Every structure is written in structure tokens, then in C-alpha cells.
Amino acid sequence: MKKIISLFLLVTLMISNVTYADAAKIWSKYVAKDKSYSFHYPSGWKVTDDDSTIVIENAKSKEQLMMVMIPYENQKSPKQLASNFISLVKGANPNIKASNWRSLNDSMDDHVVFDLSDKIANKKHLGLGLVIKDLGQAIWFSYFAPEADYYQIRAYRLIEGFISSMALGTASIAPRTDYTIDVATNIDKNAKGFLFVLEFALGAPLTKSQEDTILKSLKDGWRYLSEEELKTYDEYPKLVKSIMKVKQKDMEKLRAALEEMINEWLEETDQKDSSVKIIKSTLDKRGKVVLKGKPPLTEMSLQAYSELIAYSKLLQKNPKASPDKITKKSVDGIKKQVKEVWKDLSKEDKEDIATAPGLWVCLRSLYRFGTKEEQKEIRDSIKKIEQAKEQPKENSNKANAKKAMDMNAHWSMMQIQQMTFNSYMWSRGFNYSITMGKIW
């Protein structure tokens, strides 16, 4: 172990994203039993070591840091040595894979960095690997975390802090590297900001399943970005606030400009990408008529209204549920009912459903970016829609069943519309225009 201490300075100099933190609170010191070496590790984690391996694990988060002295061959490159070690451990970990081989500078002569993936306890894990070759030694460093919780910024910082703290004897000093940065929250905020801008530009709210797909796609890509690269997307939440305050006369100009940008992006992006397919499908469907009427039932209004009612039903069971907890099954059931009774609904009911896209996207957006008090107000308002509807009695006839599906909560919808549309004029653009017969 003593022989490798001199290598750590090399890696520390190559990793440039050094940040500063209250080291005493987030790093703990470990000293070998024979006091030949020491290092710091994340506080609360467990250390296991022997002459060639150090394993540091967080039992709660299922994260793992590891350092291993691997077989050395002078004629082989760091990448070849890493590949050989991966082949060696495949007997115990058959699902481990490495990809995206790269370096921290312009050369891979003395080290190589790579992404890792594995399946641990039937769950996918992602990781970052580093192999250093120097002074007749080869050393493997790796970090793993469950897929949903993996962020490359954290991986780099944990490995950097661990390596930079290695010292001979008991001289290890706590690194000033902050691995506690809340990357997940920032990415989630930016991704939801992007979704809002996307829906505003399209003039159509996406379904929950579509949003989930796009959010996953964004996060899967963004989890590998550096802190500097992620800052680019900090503009989306700011743009959300600007759109919410935009004046009516400027709204269409802004929306049209954003839609043009999205169309350009669509043309330049892989057409097989799931997010691209969703956006193009939404553009095609946003004015599609499902059933005729005055106004007609459009694909967009049917989906939005059904999600709104599904959420109102959910709130009867769970008053604190968020909009993203509604299920496709419940939404599909309401869509079927709406189509069955559409011809018997009143003009007022049909107009309420026609305004549902603007109302629903507005409420969802306010819920995402609002305060806890605003979120509660939205939940309480939407909950009243289902409460205001007449419930069919047992053994009721078909006419009564249709009446129950009727929008007897019209007054409640109107109240919510007034609360949102008067303050957030941008939301009107999502509605089917009764006079113009088209979106926007």
C-alpha cells in the first residue's frame, strides 16, 4: 500500500473540479491497523480493507467506493489493464460493463477514465471507473450507485476526495471537496422547467406518461454532465417565470419563436429518440378531433380533462397526492366514459372540457413551481370538482349514469378557471378556440 501513495498526487492534479466544504462534517479519517497509511472517507460509510483492496460502502444509499491493486503488465495500456480486470471479475459480476473510455488530460498513457454499469441485487447500478498505471503499479478506483441516484459530479468528487486524502502514516488531512452538492434537485428543477417551456411552445400539454418519458430521457443524459455543463440548463426555470409574466400582446410572438427553435432541434436530432417521437406526435395530435360537437372533443382536450378528473378522484383518497401520482389506467377509464356520454353533455360541459388543456397545464405548472401554500390551494380546488359531481345511485339507469358523468361541477371548474386564467394569460393558448377552431 505504501508504494501507491505517491501516485495520488498525479490524480489530484488532473481532477480540476475542486470545491470547498466544512471537511470535518462530511469526511471521516481512517488509519490502517499498522498505521502505515491513512485516508479520509465519507462520514457514516463503512470501511473494509486488506493489503490490496479498500472498500467503502454506504449501506443506506447502496453507494460504494473501491480501490484495488490490479495485475500489472508493463506493455499494456491503462485501458487494457482495466479491461483485463473487468474480465477477471466477470465471474462474480457477469453484468459489469465499461464504456466511454477517456482521459482527464490529453493522454491515456498513465491513466484512463470510464463509465461503468452493473446489476447488483437485480437492480441496475451506474458508476465511474479510473485506472492509474505508474511506478510499476496499476490501481483501480471505482464508484457505484443505484441508477436513479447516480450523478457523475458526485462520483468525481467522492473519488477525488478519497484519492487526495491518501497519506503515509497517520498524516491524512480531510479533503476540501464537497460531494454533498444536491445535483438531483437541481436537475429535477431544470428538467421540469424544460418541460414547461416545451409545452408552452407546442401549445399542447403532454400526457403524464409522455412527461415521464421525456424527464427520464433528460435525466439519463444530464446525470453525466459536469457542473459547468449543467449550468446551461439553469436558464429554464428563469424562462418559466418570464413566460408566466408575459403580456398578452407579446405571448404569441414568444411562443412562435420557441416553437421554431423546437422544430429546428427536432430536425437535427435522432428521429428514433423517444422524446423526439413524443414531441412530433403531440404536434400532430394537438388539434385532432375525436368527436364532433360545438365545440368538438379534441384529442388534447379529452386527455387533459381526463387527467384533471383522475387527479380530483385521487385527491378524494389521498388529499396530499401530487399530479404525477395519477395512473394511466384511471385516465383511460375516464376517457372512455367521456366519449360514451359526449353527445348527451350540455354545451357548457363541452366548453369546460374544451378549456381543460389550458387549465390543466396551468395548474400542473403552478403546482411544480409554487409554494407549499399554493400547492395546497390547487389540491383543495381540484378536489372540489369530483365532490361537486352527482354520484350515481346503486341500480341507477343509463340516463342517471350519463348525468353523473355530466359536468355538474361546472361552477367549480369556472372558479378554478377564474383563479388561473385571470392571473396567467399564457394558459389560454392551450385551449381549443371555439371561434377559430384551432390551437392558438
C-alpha positions as CSV (number, residue, x, y, z in Angstrom):
1,M,0.0,0.0,0.0
2,K,2.9,2.4,0.7
3,K,4.1,2.2,-2.9
4,I,0.9,3.7,-4.3
5,I,0.7,6.9,-2.1
6,S,2.9,8.8,-4.5
7,L,0.5,8.2,-7.3
8,F,-2.4,10.0,-5.7
9,L,-0.9,13.5,-6.2
10,L,-1.0,12.9,-10.0
11,V,-4.7,12.1,-10.0
12,T,-5.5,15.0,-7.7
13,L,-3.8,17.5,-10.1
14,M,-5.7,16.0,-13.0
15,I,-9.2,16.4,-11.4
16,S,-9.9,20.1,-11.6
17,N,-13.5,20.4,-10.2
18,V,-12.3,21.0,-6.6
19,T,-14.8,22.7,-4.3
20,Y,-14.7,23.6,-0.7
21,A,-16.7,22.4,2.2
22,D,-16.6,22.0,6.0
23,A,-14.4,18.9,5.8
24,A,-14.8,17.9,9.4
25,K,-18.5,17.4,8.9
26,I,-18.6,15.3,5.7
27,W,-15.3,13.4,5.8
28,S,-14.0,10.9,8.5
29,K,-10.4,9.7,9.0
30,Y,-9.3,6.1,8.7
31,V,-5.9,4.8,9.8
32,A,-4.7,1.4,8.9
33,K,-4.2,-1.1,11.8
34,D,-0.4,-0.9,11.4
35,K,-0.6,2.9,10.9
36,S,1.3,2.6,7.6
37,Y,-1.2,4.7,5.8
38,S,-4.4,6.8,6.3
39,F,-7.1,8.4,4.3
40,H,-10.5,10.2,4.6
41,Y,-13.8,8.7,3.5
42,P,-17.4,10.0,3.5
43,S,-18.8,10.3,7.0
44,G,-21.2,7.5,8.0
45,W,-19.8,5.0,5.5
46,K,-18.2,1.7,6.4
47,V,-14.5,0.9,5.5
48,T,-13.2,-2.6,4.8
49,D,-9.5,-3.1,3.8
50,D,-6.7,-5.6,3.3
51,D,-3.3,-5.4,1.7
52,S,-4.7,-4.9,-1.9
53,T,-8.2,-3.7,-1.6
54,I,-10.2,-0.9,0.1
55,V,-14.0,-1.0,0.0
56,I,-16.0,1.9,1.4
57,E,-19.8,1.4,1.4
58,N,-23.0,3.4,2.4
59,A,-25.5,0.7,3.4
60,K,-28.4,3.1,3.3
61,S,-27.8,4.6,-0.2
62,K,-26.2,1.4,-1.6
63,E,-23.2,3.5,-2.8
64,Q,-19.7,2.0,-3.0
65,L,-16.2,3.4,-3.3
66,M,-13.4,0.9,-4.1
67,M,-9.7,0.9,-4.6
68,V,-7.9,-2.3,-5.8
69,M,-4.3,-3.1,-6.7
70,I,-4.8,-4.9,-10.0
71,P,-2.4,-7.2,-12.0
72,Y,0.3,-5.1,-13.7
73,E,1.9,-5.7,-17.1
74,N,4.3,-3.0,-18.4
75,Q,3.5,-3.4,-22.1
76,K,-0.2,-2.9,-21.6
77,S,-2.0,0.5,-21.5
78,P,-4.2,1.6,-18.6
79,K,-7.3,0.7,-20.7
80,Q,-6.0,-2.8,-21.4
81,L,-5.3,-3.3,-17.7
82,A,-8.8,-2.1,-16.8
83,S,-10.4,-4.4,-19.4
84,N,-8.4,-7.3,-18.1
85,F,-9.5,-6.7,-14.6
86,I,-13.2,-6.4,-15.7
87,S,-12.8,-9.7,-17.5
88,L,-11.4,-11.2,-14.2
89,V,-14.3,-10.0,-12.0
90,K,-17.0,-11.1,-14.5
91,G,-17.1,-14.5,-12.9
92,A,-18.6,-12.9,-9.8
93,N,-20.2,-9.9,-11.6
94,P,-21.3,-11.1,-15.1
95,N,-23.2,-7.9,-15.8
96,I,-20.4,-5.4,-15.2
97,K,-19.6,-3.3,-18.3
98,A,-17.3,-0.3,-19.1
99,S,-17.8,2.3,-21.8
100,N,-16.9,5.9,-22.9
101,W,-13.2,5.4,-22.3
102,R,-11.4,8.8,-21.9
103,S,-8.7,10.7,-20.0
104,L,-8.5,13.7,-17.7
105,N,-5.9,15.4,-19.9
106,D,-4.7,14.8,-23.5
107,S,-3.1,11.4,-22.9
108,M,-4.2,7.9,-21.7
109,D,-0.6,6.7,-21.2
110,D,-0.8,6.9,-17.4
111,H,-4.5,6.6,-16.6
112,V,-7.9,6.0,-18.1
113,V,-11.4,7.1,-17.0
114,F,-14.6,5.2,-18.0
115,D,-18.2,4.8,-17.2
116,L,-19.5,1.6,-15.5
117,S,-22.7,-0.3,-15.3
118,D,-23.7,-3.4,-13.3
119,K,-26.6,-5.2,-11.9
120,I,-26.5,-5.6,-8.2
121,A,-29.2,-7.5,-6.3
122,N,-31.3,-7.4,-9.5
123,K,-31.1,-3.6,-9.7
124,K,-29.1,-1.6,-12.2
125,H,-26.2,0.4,-10.9
126,L,-24.1,3.0,-12.7
127,G,-20.6,4.0,-11.9
128,L,-17.3,5.8,-12.7
129,G,-14.0,4.0,-13.0
130,L,-10.4,5.2,-13.0
131,V,-7.2,3.1,-13.6
132,I,-3.8,4.6,-13.0
133,K,-0.6,3.0,-14.3
134,D,2.7,4.3,-12.9
135,L,5.8,3.2,-10.9
136,G,5.3,-0.4,-11.8
137,Q,1.8,-0.4,-10.3
138,A,-1.8,-0.5,-11.6
139,I,-4.6,0.8,-9.4
140,W,-8.3,0.6,-9.9
141,F,-10.7,3.1,-8.4
142,S,-14.5,2.9,-8.8
143,Y,-17.7,4.4,-7.5
144,F,-21.1,2.8,-7.9
145,A,-24.7,3.9,-7.1
146,P,-28.2,2.8,-8.0
147,E,-29.1,4.1,-11.4
148,A,-31.7,6.6,-10.2
149,D,-29.3,8.1,-7.8
150,Y,-26.1,8.2,-9.9
151,Y,-24.7,11.6,-10.8
152,Q,-21.2,11.9,-12.3
153,I,-20.5,15.2,-10.4
154,R,-20.9,13.3,-7.1
155,A,-18.8,10.3,-8.5
156,Y,-15.9,12.5,-9.4
157,R,-15.9,14.4,-6.2
158,L,-16.1,11.3,-4.0
159,I,-13.2,9.6,-5.9
160,E,-11.2,12.9,-5.9
161,G,-11.6,13.5,-2.2
162,F,-10.7,9.9,-1.3
163,I,-7.6,9.9,-3.5
164,S,-6.4,13.3,-2.5
165,S,-6.6,12.4,1.2
166,M,-4.3,9.3,1.0
167,A,-1.1,9.7,3.1
168,L,1.7,7.7,4.6
169,G,1.3,7.0,8.3
170,T,-1.4,8.9,10.1
171,A,-0.9,12.2,8.3
172,S,-4.1,12.2,6.2
173,I,-5.8,15.6,6.1
174,A,-9.5,15.9,5.3
175,P,-10.1,17.0,1.7
176,R,-11.9,20.2,1.0
177,T,-14.0,18.6,-1.7
178,D,-17.8,18.9,-1.3
179,Y,-19.6,15.8,-2.5
180,T,-22.8,16.7,-0.8
181,I,-24.0,19.1,-3.6
182,D,-27.7,18.3,-4.3
183,V,-27.3,17.6,-8.0
184,A,-30.6,15.6,-8.2
185,T,-32.8,18.5,-7.0
186,N,-31.2,21.0,-9.5
187,I,-31.5,18.6,-12.4
188,D,-35.2,17.9,-11.5
189,K,-36.0,21.6,-11.3
190,N,-34.3,22.3,-14.6
191,A,-35.9,19.3,-16.3
192,K,-39.4,20.4,-15.2
193,G,-38.6,23.9,-16.4
194,F,-37.7,22.5,-19.8
195,L,-41.0,20.6,-19.9
196,F,-43.0,23.7,-19.1
197,V,-41.2,25.7,-21.9
198,L,-41.7,22.7,-24.3
199,E,-45.5,22.5,-23.5
200,F,-45.9,26.3,-23.9
201,A,-44.1,26.2,-27.2
202,L,-46.1,23.3,-28.5
203,G,-49.3,24.8,-27.4
204,A,-50.3,21.4,-26.0
205,P,-49.9,19.8,-22.6
206,L,-48.1,16.5,-22.7
207,T,-49.7,13.4,-21.0
208,K,-48.2,12.1,-17.8
209,S,-46.6,9.1,-19.5
210,Q,-45.1,11.4,-22.1
211,E,-43.7,13.7,-19.5
212,D,-42.3,10.7,-17.6
213,T,-40.5,9.5,-20.7
214,I,-39.0,12.9,-21.5
215,L,-38.0,13.5,-17.9
216,K,-36.2,10.2,-17.8
217,S,-34.5,10.9,-21.1
218,L,-33.3,14.3,-19.9
219,K,-32.1,13.0,-16.5
220,D,-30.4,10.0,-18.1
221,G,-28.3,12.4,-20.2
222,W,-27.8,15.2,-17.7
223,R,-26.6,12.8,-14.9
224,Y,-23.3,12.5,-16.8
225,L,-22.7,16.2,-17.3
226,S,-20.2,18.3,-15.4
227,E,-21.2,21.1,-13.1
228,E,-20.3,23.7,-15.7
229,E,-22.3,21.9,-18.4
230,L,-25.4,21.6,-16.1
231,K,-25.4,25.4,-15.5
232,T,-26.5,25.9,-19.1
233,Y,-29.9,24.5,-18.2
234,D,-30.4,26.7,-15.1
235,E,-32.0,29.2,-17.6
236,Y,-35.1,27.1,-18.0
237,P,-36.7,27.8,-14.5
238,K,-35.9,31.5,-15.2
239,L,-37.7,31.3,-18.5
240,V,-40.7,29.7,-16.8
241,K,-41.1,32.8,-14.6
242,S,-40.7,35.1,-17.7
243,I,-43.5,33.2,-19.6
244,M,-45.8,33.4,-16.6
245,K,-45.5,37.2,-16.6
246,V,-45.6,37.7,-20.3
247,K,-48.2,40.2,-21.6
248,Q,-51.0,39.0,-23.9
249,K,-49.7,41.1,-26.8
250,D,-46.2,39.5,-26.6
251,M,-47.3,35.9,-25.9
252,E,-47.8,34.6,-29.4
253,K,-44.6,36.1,-30.6
254,L,-42.6,34.4,-27.8
255,R,-44.5,31.1,-28.3
256,A,-43.9,31.1,-32.0
257,A,-40.2,31.8,-31.6
258,L,-39.9,28.9,-29.1
259,E,-41.8,26.5,-31.4
260,E,-39.5,27.4,-34.3
261,M,-36.5,26.6,-32.1
262,I,-38.0,23.2,-31.1
263,N,-38.8,22.4,-34.8
264,E,-35.2,23.1,-35.7
265,W,-34.0,20.9,-32.8
266,L,-36.4,18.1,-34.0
267,E,-34.9,18.2,-37.5
268,E,-31.3,17.9,-36.1
269,T,-32.0,15.2,-33.6
270,D,-32.1,11.4,-34.0
271,Q,-35.6,10.6,-35.2
272,K,-35.6,7.3,-33.3
273,D,-35.2,9.1,-30.0
274,S,-38.2,8.5,-27.8
275,S,-38.5,12.2,-26.8
276,V,-38.5,13.3,-30.4
277,K,-41.2,10.8,-31.3
278,I,-43.4,12.1,-28.4
279,I,-43.0,15.8,-29.4
280,K,-43.7,15.1,-33.0
281,S,-46.8,13.0,-32.1
282,T,-48.0,15.8,-29.8
283,L,-47.7,18.4,-32.6
284,D,-49.7,16.1,-34.9
285,K,-52.4,15.4,-32.4
286,R,-53.0,18.7,-30.7
287,G,-55.9,19.7,-32.9
288,K,-57.2,16.3,-33.8
289,V,-60.9,15.9,-33.5
290,V,-62.1,12.8,-31.6
291,L,-65.8,13.5,-31.7
292,K,-67.8,16.3,-33.4
293,G,-69.7,18.9,-31.5
294,K,-69.8,22.6,-30.7
295,P,-67.1,22.7,-29.6
296,P,-65.7,19.4,-30.8
297,L,-63.9,16.9,-28.5
298,T,-60.3,17.1,-29.4
299,E,-57.6,14.6,-28.5
300,M,-55.8,17.2,-26.4
301,S,-58.9,18.3,-24.5
302,L,-60.0,14.7,-23.9
303,Q,-56.6,13.8,-22.4
304,A,-56.3,17.0,-20.3
305,Y,-59.9,16.7,-18.9
306,S,-59.5,13.0,-18.1
307,E,-56.2,13.7,-16.2
308,L,-57.8,16.5,-14.3
309,I,-60.8,14.4,-13.2
310,A,-58.5,11.5,-12.4
311,Y,-56.5,13.8,-10.2
312,S,-59.7,15.0,-8.5
313,K,-60.7,11.4,-7.8
314,L,-57.2,10.6,-6.5
315,L,-57.4,13.5,-4.1
316,Q,-60.6,12.0,-2.5
317,K,-58.4,9.1,-1.4
318,N,-55.2,10.9,-0.8
319,P,-55.6,14.6,-0.1
320,K,-51.9,15.3,-0.3
321,A,-51.2,13.5,-3.6
322,S,-49.3,15.3,-6.4
323,P,-50.5,15.3,-10.0
324,D,-47.7,12.9,-11.1
325,K,-49.4,10.2,-9.0
326,I,-52.3,9.7,-11.3
327,T,-52.3,6.4,-13.2
328,K,-52.8,5.7,-16.9
329,K,-55.5,3.2,-16.0
330,S,-57.6,5.7,-14.2
331,V,-57.2,8.3,-17.0
332,D,-58.1,5.8,-19.8
333,G,-61.2,4.8,-17.8
334,I,-62.4,8.4,-17.7
335,K,-61.6,9.0,-21.4
336,K,-63.8,6.0,-22.3
337,Q,-66.7,7.4,-20.2
338,V,-66.4,10.9,-21.7
339,K,-66.6,9.5,-25.2
340,E,-69.6,7.4,-24.3
341,V,-71.7,10.3,-23.0
342,W,-70.3,13.1,-25.1
343,K,-73.4,13.6,-27.3
344,D,-75.5,14.0,-24.1
345,L,-73.4,16.6,-22.5
346,S,-74.6,20.2,-22.3
347,K,-72.9,23.0,-24.3
348,E,-71.5,24.3,-21.0
349,D,-70.0,20.9,-20.2
350,K,-68.3,20.6,-23.6
351,E,-66.9,24.1,-23.3
352,D,-65.5,23.2,-19.9
353,I,-63.8,20.2,-21.4
354,A,-62.5,22.4,-24.3
355,T,-60.8,24.7,-21.8
356,A,-59.3,21.8,-19.8
357,P,-55.9,21.8,-21.6
358,G,-55.1,25.4,-20.6
359,L,-56.5,24.8,-17.1
360,W,-54.6,21.6,-16.5
361,V,-51.2,22.7,-17.8
362,C,-51.5,25.9,-15.8
363,L,-52.4,24.0,-12.6
364,R,-49.7,21.4,-13.1
365,S,-47.1,24.2,-13.7
366,L,-48.2,26.2,-10.7
367,Y,-48.0,23.1,-8.6
368,R,-44.5,22.3,-9.7
369,F,-43.1,25.8,-9.2
370,G,-45.4,27.1,-6.5
371,T,-45.0,27.3,-2.7
372,K,-46.5,24.7,-0.3
373,E,-49.4,27.0,0.3
374,E,-50.1,27.4,-3.4
375,Q,-49.9,23.6,-3.9
376,K,-52.4,23.1,-1.1
377,E,-54.8,25.7,-2.7
378,I,-54.6,23.8,-6.0
379,R,-55.2,20.4,-4.4
380,D,-58.2,21.8,-2.5
381,S,-59.7,23.4,-5.6
382,I,-59.3,20.4,-7.8
383,K,-60.7,18.1,-5.1
384,K,-63.9,20.1,-5.2
385,I,-64.6,19.1,-8.8
386,E,-65.3,15.5,-8.0
387,Q,-67.0,16.4,-4.8
388,A,-69.5,18.6,-6.7
389,K,-70.4,15.9,-9.2
390,E,-73.6,14.0,-8.5
391,Q,-72.8,10.3,-7.8
392,P,-75.0,7.7,-9.5
393,K,-77.1,5.7,-7.1
394,E,-76.9,1.9,-6.9
395,N,-79.0,0.3,-9.6
396,S,-79.3,3.7,-11.4
397,N,-80.5,3.7,-15.0
398,K,-78.4,4.7,-18.0
399,A,-79.8,8.2,-18.1
400,N,-78.7,8.8,-14.5
401,A,-75.3,7.3,-15.2
402,K,-74.8,9.8,-18.0
403,K,-76.0,12.6,-15.8
404,A,-73.4,11.6,-13.3
405,M,-70.7,11.9,-16.0
406,D,-72.1,15.3,-16.9
407,M,-70.0,18.3,-15.7
408,N,-72.3,19.1,-12.7
409,A,-69.1,20.6,-11.2
410,H,-69.3,23.4,-13.8
411,W,-69.3,26.1,-11.1
412,S,-66.2,24.6,-9.6
413,M,-64.4,24.5,-12.9
414,M,-65.3,28.1,-13.6
415,Q,-64.0,29.1,-10.2
416,I,-60.6,27.5,-10.9
417,Q,-60.5,29.0,-14.4
418,Q,-61.0,32.4,-13.0
419,M,-58.3,31.8,-10.4
420,T,-55.8,30.7,-13.1
421,F,-56.7,32.4,-16.4
422,N,-57.1,35.9,-15.0
423,S,-53.6,35.7,-13.5
424,Y,-51.8,33.5,-16.1
425,M,-52.9,34.6,-19.5
426,W,-50.4,32.3,-21.2
427,S,-52.6,29.4,-20.2
428,R,-55.4,30.5,-22.6
429,G,-53.2,29.5,-25.5
430,F,-53.6,25.8,-24.8
431,N,-57.4,25.9,-25.3
432,Y,-59.3,24.8,-28.3
433,S,-60.6,28.1,-29.8
434,I,-64.4,27.8,-30.2
435,T,-64.5,30.6,-32.7
436,M,-61.3,29.9,-34.7
437,G,-61.5,26.1,-34.4
438,K,-57.7,25.7,-33.9
439,I,-55.0,26.0,-31.4
440,W,-53.5,29.4,-30.9
